Amino acid sequence: ARAVAGMATLLALPACALTSMRFVTEPFPPYTYALDGRAAGPMVDVLVAACARLSWRCEIEVLPWRRALEMAQRGEVEGIFTVVDSPERRQYFHVSPPVIEGRYMLFARQGNGLQFKGDAQVLAGRVIGAYGPSVTALTLAQLIEAVPRARSEVEPDNRTVLRKLSAGRYGEDGLALVNEAVAEVLMREDGIRNLQPAGVVKAFGYAFGLSRQTVDPAQSLALAKALHELCRSGRTAELLKPYGLPGSACVKPEGAR
């Protein structure tokens, strides 16, 4: 993975009685990225607002995803994002309510007549690229589990997936499973014009994960409540509007009164 690093100290408040939380994320535009050496993007903006509401002193570091995930799973930091709520993520993290909606989309080379409408058997015999380790790769594995001769190719990043698909490296009928908004950014940046969407596989929400090793349930619930309040007040929608990304529905946290 390309190493793009940045550190942002979100709240430089007096140290007395403050909770310090360290978060890691990845270069994952349009959701998260490093800008002038600092973490930026809509997920960062929402986290900044939540930490301010909680009077937490929060820091974010932008790292390659594999490194970030390993650090968070080992409990070396308190939080990680972006994550999708799944059994695999809940094994290591308290997963917050979703913040931003996204979609996993199949992409094909132009001229490929595939139209995916939910029947995985149309993927028989195809090679499909995906970025991993990630929920994208897990979603692909589940999708083609019972599909004859379908095979996944897990790559270190989404840019590699799209470039290989564009170059025909997955074969004449090759496909890629990529977050729709991420694919749009990368194809625009790289001048890729020979790919087309072939169908939505899954809609989901991006969330924050808090380490089960270092963060207690009460802190996890506090963050969930803060995110819910930001959503209900309309503040989350205001923060996301400049990015043109859809916010998730306001979800009342489990255990909240």
C-alpha positions in Angstrom: 0.0 0.0 0.0 1.1 3.5 -0.7 2.2 5.1 2.6 0.4 8.4 3.1 0.8 9.6 6.7 -0.7 12.5 8.6 -1.4 13.4 12.2 -4.2 15.7 13.4 -4.6 16.8 17.0 -8.3 17.5 17.0 -8.8 19.1 20.4 -6.0 20.9 22.1 -7.9 21.4 25.4 -6.5 21.6 29.0 -5.4 18.1 30.0 -7.3 18.0 33.3 -9.9 15.3 33.4 -9.9 14.7 29.6 -10.2 11.4 27.9 -7.4 11.0 25.3 -8.3 8.8 22.3 -6.0 7.9 19.5 -7.6 6.9 16.1 -6.0 5.5 13.0 -7.5 5.7 9.5 -6.2 5.2 5.9 -5.9 7.2 2.7 -9.4 6.4 1.5 -10.8 9.4 -0.4 -13.4 10.8 -0.5 -14.0 9.5 3.1 -10.5 10.0 4.7 -7.2 11.3 3.5 -4.1 13.3 4.6 -4.1 17.0 3.6 -1.1 19.2 4.4 0.1 16.6 6.9 -3.2 16.3 8.8 -6.1 13.9 8.7 -9.0 15.2 6.7 -12.3 14.2 5.1 -15.9 13.8 6.1 -15.4 11.0 8.6 -12.7 13.1 10.3 -15.0 16.1 10.5 -17.8 14.1 12.1 -15.3 12.6 14.6 -13.9 16.1 15.5 -17.5 17.2 16.2 -18.2 14.1 18.4 -15.0 14.5 20.3 -15.7 18.1 21.0 -19.2 17.3 22.3 -17.7 14.7 24.6 -14.7 16.9 25.7 -12.4 14.1 24.5 -8.9 15.0 23.3 -8.7 13.0 20.0 -5.8 12.4 17.7 -6.0 10.8 14.2 -3.1 9.3 12.2 -3.4 8.4 8.6 -1.6 5.1 7.8 -1.7 2.3 5.2 -4.8 0.2 6.0 -3.0 -3.0 6.9 -0.8 -1.3 9.5 -3.8 0.7 10.9 -5.9 -2.4 11.2 -3.2 -4.4 12.9 -2.5 -1.6 15.4 -6.2 -1.3 16.2 -6.7 -5.1 16.6 -3.8 -5.3 18.9 -5.2 -2.5 21.1 -2.3 -0.1 20.4 -4.8 2.7 19.6 -8.3 3.3 20.9 -10.1 3.6 17.5 -10.1 3.0 13.8 -12.2 4.1 10.8 -13.7 3.6 8.3 -15.3 0.3 9.3 -18.4 -1.5 8.2 -20.4 -3.2 10.9 -19.8 -7.0 10.5 -19.1 -10.0 12.8 -15.4 -9.8 11.8 -15.2 -6.2 13.0 -17.2 -6.7 16.1 -14.8 -9.4 17.2 -12.2 -6.7 17.8 -14.2 -3.4 18.1 -17.2 -1.7 19.5 -18.8 -0.5 16.3 -20.5 2.9 16.3 -23.7 3.9 14.6 -23.1 4.4 10.8 -22.3 7.9 9.7 -22.0 7.8 5.8 -23.9 5.6 3.4 -22.0 3.7 0.7 -22.5 1.0 -1.9 -20.3 -1.8 -3.1 -20.5 -1.8 -6.9 -19.4 -4.3 -9.5 -17.4 -2.6 -12.3 -16.7 -4.1 -15.8 -14.8 -3.0 -18.9 -16.9 -1.1 -21.4 -18.6 -3.4 -23.8 -19.1 -6.1 -21.2 -22.9 -6.7 -21.2 -23.1 -7.9 -17.6 -26.0 -6.5 -15.6 -25.9 -7.8 -12.0 -29.3 -7.7 -10.4 -28.8 -10.0 -7.4 -28.3 -13.4 -9.0 -24.7 -14.3 -8.2 -24.8 -17.2 -10.8 -24.2 -14.6 -13.6 -20.7 -14.3 -12.2 -19.8 -17.9 -13.0 -16.4 -18.3 -14.5 -15.3 -14.8 -13.9 -12.3 -13.3 -12.1 -13.3 -10.5 -9.7 -10.8 -8.1 -8.1 -11.3 -6.6 -4.7 -9.2 -4.7 -2.1 -8.3 -6.5 1.1 -8.1 -7.3 3.9 -11.4 -5.5 4.0 -15.2 -6.0 4.2 -15.2 -5.5 0.5 -13.1 -8.7 0.1 -15.3 -10.5 2.6 -18.4 -9.4 0.8 -17.0 -10.7 -2.5 -16.0 -14.1 -0.9 -19.6 -14.5 0.4 -21.1 -13.5 -2.9 -19.2 -16.1 -5.0 -19.0 -18.9 -2.4 -21.4 -21.1 -4.3 -20.7 -19.8 -7.8 -18.9 -22.3 -10.1 -15.5 -21.2 -11.4 -15.8 -17.7 -10.0 -12.5 -16.6 -8.4 -11.5 -13.5 -6.4 -8.2 -11.6 -6.7 -7.4 -9.7 -3.5 -5.2 -6.7 -4.1 -3.4 -4.3 -1.7 -5.5 -1.2 -2.7 -8.5 -0.1 -4.7 -6.3 1.8 -7.2 -4.5 -1.5 -8.1 -7.9 -3.2 -8.6 -9.2 -0.6 -11.0 -6.0 -0.3 -13.0 -5.8 -4.1 -13.4 -9.4 -4.3 -14.5 -8.9 -1.4 -16.9 -5.8 -3.2 -18.4 -7.7 -6.5 -18.8 -5.6 -8.3 -16.2 -8.6 -10.1 -14.9 -9.5 -11.4 -18.3 -12.0 -10.5 -21.0 -15.0 -11.0 -18.6 -13.2 -9.7 -15.5 -14.9 -7.6 -12.9 -14.0 -5.5 -9.8 -16.0 -5.0 -6.6 -15.3 -1.5 -5.3 -16.9 1.2 -3.2 -18.8 3.3 -5.7 -17.6 6.7 -4.4 -14.0 5.6 -4.1 -14.0 4.2 -7.6 -15.3 7.5 -9.0 -12.5 9.4 -7.3 -9.7 7.0 -8.4 -10.9 6.7 -12.0 -11.0 10.5 -12.2 -7.5 10.9 -10.8 -6.0 8.1 -13.0 -7.9 9.1 -16.2 -9.5 5.6 -16.4 -12.4 5.9 -18.9 -13.0 2.4 -20.0 -14.9 1.1 -17.0 -18.6 1.0 -16.3 -20.8 0.1 -13.4 -22.4 -3.4 -13.7 -24.7 -3.5 -10.6 -25.0 -2.8 -6.9 -24.0 -5.7 -4.6 -24.6 -4.2 -1.2 -25.5 -0.9 0.5 -23.9 -0.2 3.9 -22.9 2.5 6.3 -19.3 3.5 7.4 -18.7 3.8 11.1 -16.0 4.1 13.8 -14.6 1.2 15.6 -13.4 1.4 19.2 -10.9 -1.2 20.6 -12.5 -3.8 22.9 -9.1 -4.1 24.6 -8.7 -0.5 25.6 -12.1 1.2 25.4 -14.8 0.3 27.9 -18.5 -0.1 26.9 -19.4 3.1 28.7 -17.0 5.1 26.4 -18.3 3.3 23.4 -21.9 4.2 24.3 -20.9 7.8 24.9 -19.5 8.1 21.4 -22.6 6.4 20.0 -24.8 8.9 21.8 -22.8 11.8 20.6 -23.0 10.6 17.0 -26.8 10.2 17.4 -27.2 13.7 18.8 -25.1 15.2 15.9 -27.3 13.3 13.4 -30.6 14.3 15.0 -29.6 17.9 15.3 -28.7 18.1 11.6 -25.0 18.8 12.3 -23.8 15.6 10.6 -25.7 16.5 7.4 -24.1 20.0 7.5 -20.7 18.5 7.8 -21.3 16.0 4.9 -22.9 18.5 2.6 -19.6 20.0 1.2 -18.5 16.5 0.2 -21.7 15.5 -1.6 -22.0 12.2 0.4 -25.2 10.8 1.8 -25.5 10.5 5.6 -26.8 7.4 7.3 -30.1 7.4 9.0 -30.0 8.5 12.7 -29.7 5.3 14.7 -30.4 5.4 18.4 -27.6 3.4 20.2 -28.4 0.2 22.0 -28.6 0.9 25.7 -29.3 4.6 25.2 -32.2 6.1 27.2 
